[in-house]
Structure formats: C-alpha cells, structure tokens
Amino acid sequence: MKYGKNIIAALLMMGITTSCNDFLNVLPSTEKESNEMYSTVEGCRSVLTGSYIRMKQNSLYGQELVCGSIENLAQHWTYTSGSIGEYLNKYDFKTDVVETAMENNYNNLYKVVADVNGLLAGIESHRGTLDDRNYNLLRGEGLGLRAFCHFDVLRLFGPMPGNVPATKILPYVKEVKNKPNAFLTYADYTALLMQDLDDAEACLAKVDPIREKSIEELNRTSSTTDDYWGFRQMRMNYYAVCALKARVYLWLGNKEQALKYAQQVINAKSPDGKAMFRLGTRDDCARGDRTFSSEHIFDLKANNLSESIGSGRTYQKPKKELTDRLYESGTSDIRFVNMWEEVSISYYNRPFYFLKYVQTEKMPSLAKNVIPLIRLSEMYLIAMECSPLAEAETYYKALCAARDVTPAAMTGESERVKLLTQEYHKEFYGEGQAFYACKRMAITDNLWTSVPGSVETYVVPLPKKEAVYVN
C-alpha cells in the first residue's frame, strides 16, 4: 500500500461526533480494513501521521490551544464587545459560545487520543509487521502523544493542583471499546499519565536517533537511510518526552523529578559535544526566527501560518497595557522589541500587533510555519522554580542574557514567584502556556484583569454531555 493512501486511511479515522465517549469508542468498520492498514510499516506510520495532522489543525494546536481561547483566558488579547474574547476574558463559562468552544477543545483533544489508541492497538495485534526498531519508535511516540493530550485535558478541565477533590474528574482513555469510558480520580488519572510517559521514555531510549545525532544532522535527509527517522523535533521524540515529564512532575508538585528531567534536556549534548538545544537570541529574531527554532524540543509543521496566526494583524494588545504591567519602559527585551509592532490607527488608538508567527522570506527554512509545543526556555523556568535560590538565579540570568534584558533581583521566594509569573507571560505569549502556569501556581492577582484567580476562573467546566459520566 502506498504511503499517500495510508495517510488517507488514517484521516478516515477522524470522524465528527457529538460526545467524547461516542467517538472514543468507534471501532474499525471491518477487520479487513484494519488488517490492510497495519499490513505494512508504511501503513502503521501513516496512522501515526494522522494523529500529527489532526494536532496541527486550527481547532487544536494550529491555533485554538496556542493563540486562541487559551490565550484569552490568560488575558493576552484585546477583544471587542460581545465577542467570545470578552466572555473568555471575564471567565464567563456559561455563555453558549464559550461552552461550545470549550466542548470543542475537550472533544478534539480526545479525538487525538482515539487516533493514537487505534495505532497502539493496531501495532500490537499486527506485531509481525514491525521490527523492534520501528515498533519501539511508533509505540514510544504514540504513548507520548497520548500523555501529551491527556495532560492538556487535565490542565484545562482538571482541578488546580493545590485543590484536588476526592471525586472522579476525567477519563484516561487507553483503548478503543464499545462502552463508555470510566471517569477516574485525580490520583488514578495522573498515575496512568505517568505510566504512559515512563513507557514512552523506555521505548524511545532504545531507538530514537536524536540520542545519537544532532538536530542539524537529523534534519539533513541524506544523513538517514530512511527519512522517516529525520526531523525528530517535529515528532514526539525522546527529549520531548523528558521535557513533558518535567512539565508534568512540576504540575504534580514533585520538584525533584521536575528538576531532574529539565536538567536532562538543558544539558543534552550532540555527539560533537555541542548543546542539543540552544536558547534563542537577537540574532535569531533578525533572521525572522521569532519562535526560536533552536529551542524547539517538540513542534508541529503547519501548512501556512500566514493565513492564520501568522498574519500579523490577527492578535493585538494596547501599548499601555504591555508597558505598564509586563515590560519595562525602554526595555531591550527581544520578546518585546522583536515580537510586537506598534501601529497608529488614530491619535488615541495605537495598538501593538503580535509578530511571533509572521512569516518572512529571510527565515531559515526549518523555522518557517512551525508552532512550538515545548521549548528549551520552559526547562530553564522549571529549573529556576525547582532549584535552591542561588542555583535558580543562574538559570534565570542565563535566560535573561539570551533575551537581552537585565535580570531583576531574586532575593526570596515571593520574588521568585513574581518573576516566574512574569516570565511565563513574556516567554510564552501566543503559545498557550501562561494560563496553565498561573493555574498551577494559584496566582490570584493576574495581569490585566480585576477578576481574582480562583477555582471559578481556572477550572473550565466539563461539557454538559460529559458531566453525566462523572458519577
């Protein structure tokens, strides 16, 4: 079966349905179709490719969970009266348009889970199709993606880490079956999440070429006999799993393990001894690489960002709000100087437009049309949060040096939390991470809103069609 036909077969698995428990239980229409799909290595790969294709759609990480509603919840965008942005900025989760948007986020994340579960079941039932190398790669990536999506469901719809109820919260779905999926307690849900990550790490540790070659080498197709093994930063690779474990452990309050995995990524070396990942600098911005592709541990290649989040006129914030609350006046910080453009609409209206995803001709080819999902700078912030204060300053100063900004004093825990909050906003503007960070740290005084951060603002209600499965 040809590779292109297998991608079509993978896409056929992506049906539109009404309830998470409906589409999570869709079985292949015939055993013959399933056997044909998994009868070749290319067929198995195409199923996994389908999961990545779904993830980069605008309804997921192509826009919505990067620059869309998740950024409105972080108060990052200007909104017009009566728009969904206004309701999201006010955390009005009961408005119909917001309920629909959040239900779509919930369903779309679980659709990726359904895709991956089909893959994992298929490669087990057709084990003879794959040699050990291909099996471990596909299984490791699949388990990592399943954990990635389940974690974002938890971060959006689950409880605040410091306020966990004893009741059941969400389903952790590991198989395709013909009955509703049971909702689990927080402890059971996160245990399954960590098990997937442990298994993914074990699989990828055996075979992922990113442990043996540099990113640059893997991005040259001539360096691999099979180009499916190249471009690993665009897949759920070994270091992406390690970085995700750092992110999850921090959410769970295990700072020791979070620091361990963050440092593992920060200190990762290529065979030539150079750092595997490098913090972005002003030179990268000068080349139009504003997402700092040298930092990308895991990203997605979109089709044409210029038509969506990279238009340069889609997202904006008033200058006064940016300079009064986040960036210092006259700052040299490249996250302000190079990421925003002031446009004069009228004497009183001078908005700043967001430039992070604007595409230019001079951009390096591998920096074009990419959406970062995990970056090196997050590992620095995790290390800054989890290290003793003196060591934390080292990570903070390294990040500030790369961003061309003078570091502020970090004399105690309260200053550390304040700086971390500011850095998550500065660093991940337009990447969908700031809201989650504020939720995790239970920040009550959020930027640009008079609504105090609380359970009511941080925990998005379950879709009504799913709430019936909780008890």
N, C-alpha and C positions, 0 to 999 in steps of 0.2 A: 504494500500500500504506500502511495507516495505521501511525502511529508505534508504537502498542502492539503490533501484530502483529509489527513488526520487532524489538522487544525480545524477544518470544518466540522469533523466529527466531534471534536472537543467542544466547539461552540454550540453544537446542538444540545449539549447538556445544560445550557444556560436558560432554561425556561422561565417565563414570568409567572409568578403565582401570588396568592394573597397572604399567606401566612408562613412564617418561618418553619413551623412544624409540617406544613404541607410540602414545601419544596425540599426540605431536608430528607424527606422520605421517598423521593422519586427514584424508582428502580429503572435500570435499562429496559427499553421496550421489548427487546428479545435477547436471549442468550447468544444468538448468532452474532448480533451487532457487537456485543461486549467481547466475544472471543476474537472477532476480526480486529477490533480496535487494539487489543493487547497482544496480538499475534506477532508483532514486530517491535524492535526497540524504538523505531521512529513513531510508531503508534502510541506507545507509552509516553514518549516525550511530548507528543502533541497534546495529550490530555493535560499534562502539567503546564504546557504553554497556554492552554486555555484559561488556567487559573490566573496567570500573569496578565493575560489580555483583559480578563474581567477586572482585575485590580486597577488597571490604568484607565478604566472608563471614567468619564466625568462624574458619574454618580458615586464613585468611590475615591481612590487616591489620585485620579486625574484632575480632580477639582474639589469635590464636596468635602472630603475629610482632610484636605490640605489648605485650601483657601476659602472654602465655602462656609457652611453653617458653623463648623467648629471654630473658625476664626471670629465669627460674630459673637460666639459665646465668650471669647477672650477679649471682646470689646475692641477688636483691631480695625474695624472698618467703619467708615461713615455710612449712614443709612438714610433713606427717605421715609417720610411719614407714611404709615400704613403698610410698609413693606415687611417682608419676613425678617429682614435685618433688624428692624425696630423691635419686633416681638422677641427675637433671639437676644438682642442686647438687654432687654428687660427681663429675660428668663421667663417669658410667658409661654410655658409649655402646653397650655390648654387651648391655645388658638389653633384652629383647624389646620392652617397652612404649616404651622410648626409641628403639630402632631404628625402630619403626613411626611414632612421632611425627616423627622426622627425615625418614623417607622421605616422609611426607605433606607436610611442608614443601617438600621438593625437588620432588615431583610437582606440587603446587599452584602453585608459582611458575612452573613450565614450562607449566602449563595456561594461565596468563595470556599467556605468550609465544605459545602456539599460537593463542589468540584473536586477538592482535594481528597475528601473521603472516598469518592469514586475511584480516584487514582490509586490510593493506598490499598483499597480492596482489590482493585484490578491487578496490581503488580504482585500481590500475594497469591491470588488464585491462578495467575499465569507466571509463576516464578521461573519456569523454564525458559521464558523468553529472554530474560536478562542475565548477563553475567554479574558477578558480585560487584564489580565496579559501578556499572550502570544502576544496579538495584540500590546500592547504598546512596548514590547521588540523588536519585529520584525520591527515594524514601526520606532521606535527610531534608531535602528541600520541601517536600510535601508536609512533613511534620512541623518544620519551621514555619511554613505559611499558615498552617492550621493554628499554631500557637499565636502567631502574629495577629491574626484576625480575631481570635477569641480574646486576646488581651485588649484589643481596642474596643470590643463589645463591653468588656469589664470596665475599662476606663471611662467609657461614655455612659453606660447604663447601670453599672455596678455601684456599690456603696463607696463612700470615702474610706480610705484605708484605716483611718483612726476611728471610724464609726460603723463597724461591721455588725449587721444584725445576725441573730441566730437562725433566722428563717432562710428558706431557699431563695436564690437570687436569679440564676440564669442556667440555661442548659449548656453543658460542654459536650459537643456532639462529635463522636468518634467513628460513627458508622452510618451507612445508608440502610434504613429499615422501614418497615411499613406500619409503624405505630408512633405515637407522639414521643418526643424526647423528654426525659425527666429533667426537671429543674433541680439544681444542686445547691448545697450550702456554699458559702464563700470558701471554706476550708477545702471541701471536696473539689470545687471548681479549680482553685489555684493549684491543688495537688496534681490534677490531670494536666494542667497547663505546664507545670514544671516537668512532669514526666515526658511530655512531648518534646520539650526543649532539651532535656537530658538525652533522649533517644536521637534527636536530630544532631546534636553535637557529636555523639558517638559515631553515627553513620558518616557524617561529613569529615570527621577527623581522619577517617580511613582513606578517603579518596579525593577530597577537594583539592584541585591543583593550586588553589590560592595559598596553600600552605607550603608550596614548593617553588612557585614562580611569582614574580612581581606583577602588580596590576598592569603595568605597561607591557610586559611580555605577554600576558594573557589576552590583552586587547589587540595583539597582532595575530591575526588568524593563522599566519604562517608558523606560529610557534606551537601549534597543536595539530595533531593528525586528524582530529575531529573537532570542528569549530564549535560544537555544542559545549565543549569544555572551556571555551574562552568567555571573555566579558563577564567575569564572575560577580562583579559588583552590581550587575543588573539582575542578579538572581539571589535567592536566599542561600548565601554562601556560609562557610564555616565561621568567619569573623562576624557576619551578620547575626548568626545565632548567638555568638558570645556577647555581642552588643545588646541583643534583645534580652539575654539573661541578665545583664547588668541593669537594664531598664526595669525588668520585672522584679528582680530582687529588691531594687530600691522601693518599688511600689509596695512590696510585702514587708518592708521595714528591716530587711536583712542587709545592713550596710556593709558588713564584712564581705559577703559574697558579691554584692554590687560593685564594691571597690576592686575586688579580685578580677572580675571579668572586664571592668572598664580599663584597668591597667593592662590586661592581656591584649586588648585591642590597641591601646595607646602605644604599647611597647612592641607591637608586631613588626617584624623585620622581613624584608625581602632577602633572597639568597645572597645579594651583594652587600647586605648589612644596612641598607637604607631603610628608613621608616616605610612601612607598607602604606600608611595613610599620612597625609600632611595637612596641617591647618592652612586654610586659605588666607591670602594676603591682598594688599592693594594691587599688586601686580596681576593677580587673577582677575580682579574687577576690571582692570584696564583692558584685559582681553575679552571682556563681556561675560566672564565666568562668575556670575554673582551668586550662584548656588554653591560655589567652591567644590567643584567636582573631585578635587584631590582628597576631599574629606569623605566622600560618599562611601559608606560601608554597604549600603543597600539602597538602590534607587530603581526607578522604573523609566523606561524609554517611552515617551508619549509620541503620538503621531505628529501633531503640530501645535505646540503651545501658543504660538502667535494668535491662534484663533480662539483661545480660551483664557487661561490665567496669565498668558504672556503678552497680552495685547498692550499693556502699559497704561491703559485708561480704564481698566475694569475696577481696580481697587484703589481707594484713596483714604487719607486721613488729614484733618486740618493741621497746618503747621504748628499752631499754638499748642494743640494737644500733644503733639510729638515732642516739642522742645520744652514744654512746661513740666511734663510728667515722666518722660523716658530718657530723652537725650539732652545732654547739657548744651546750652547755647554756645555756639562756636566750636563744637566738638569736631575732632578729626576722625572720629569713629567711622570706619568704612561701611558699617552697617547702616549708617545714616547718610553719609556723603554720597555713597555709590548706589544705595538702594532706593533712594527717593528723589523725585524731581518736582520742583515747585512750578506750578502753572498758574498764571494770572488770568482768572476768568473775569473778575471785576476788581475794583479797588478794595472791596471788603472780602472778596472770596478768592483766597489763594491756597487751594488745596495742594497737598503733596500726593503725587501718584507713585504707586509701588512698582519698582522696576526689576525685582529679583528674577522674574521669569521672562523678561523681554529678550527676544532672540535677535542676535546681530550677526552680520556676515563674518566678522573677525573672530567669533567664538571658536575655540577648539572644537573639532567635530564631536568628540566624546562628551562635551559639555552641552551640546545642543539638545533641546527637547527632553531633558531629564528632570525628574522630580525626585528629590532626596527623601527617603523614608527614615534612614538612620544615618547620622553624620558623626564624624570624629569629635566635633565640638561638644556634643552631648556627653560623650565619655569623659571629657575634661570637666564638665559641670557635675557629673556624677562623682568623679574623683574629688572634686572640690567640696562636695557635700558630705562625702563619707570619710574623708581623711581627717587626722588631727589638724588643728587650726594652722599650724606652721606649714605643714605639707600642703594643706588646702590652698594657701596663698601662692604656692609655687605653680599649681595648676591654673589658678585664676590669673596670675601675672603672665603666664605663657599664652593664654587665650587673649588677654588684653594686648599683648605685644603683637600678635598676629593681626588683630583688628585695629591696630594703630591708635590706641586710646590709653590714657594714663589710668592705671588701676586705682581704685578707691581703697581707703584703709579698711582692713578687716580685723577689728580688734576683739571681737567676741561673737557669740552665737547669733545674737539679734542682727548684727551687721551682716553675718554670713547669709542668713535667710533673706534679708533685704536685697543683697547683691545677687543672690541666686534668682530671686523673683524677677529682678530687672534683666538679668542676663537671659533668662528663658524668653522674655518678651523680645529683647533686642535680637537674639540669636535666631529664634525660630518664627519670626514674623512671617506669616504666609506659609507656614509648614505644618500647622495643626498641633503643635506640641505645648504651647503656653497654657491653654486651658487645663490640660491634663496635669501639668506641673503645679498649677495653683490649686487644683483639686486635691492632689496628693499632699501638698504642704498645708492644706486647710487655710489658705490665705483669705483673710476676711476683708482687708482693705484693697480691693482690686483697682487697677488703673482705670480711669475714665468712666467710672460708674459710682453712683451713690448707693447701689444695692449691695449690702454686705454679702460676702461669700459665705455660703451655708449649705446644708443638705439640700435645701429647696432650690438653690442655684446650680449646684454641682452635680446632682444626681438626676439625669434625664429619665423621666418616667418610661416604663416599658410600654410598647404599643398595646393598645387595648386588646387586640386579638391574641397577644401572647400572655397577658396577665392572667388569663384563665388557667394557664398551665402551672402557675406558681405553687399552688397548694395541692 
